[in-house]
């Protein structure tokens, strides 16, 4: 019988999967985000496109793009995909419902 062990991906350190996993590593500085940015981030984690986010939130698509840019900058990320991964991995920290219940 073999024991289960955690192994690293068999790819190079520059591989995009490692870069994305690093983006989700550790607790991101969620406190840096506004309530609206936190809401946008949570929806990004669900895979929503900017147009759908804008409709859902009742704001302009260019405003969504600005929020996404601020989120990426504040969390020290490089791409929207990294932000979506962070949102998915750390949903408990950004969930608007949980935040309003705590805060």
Secondary structure, 3 states (H helix, E strand, C coil): CCCCCCCCCCCCCCCHHHHHHHHHCCCCCHHHCCHHHHHHHHHHHCCCCHHHHHHHHCCCHHHHHHHHHHHHHHCCCCCHHHHHHHHHHCHHHHCHHHHHHHC
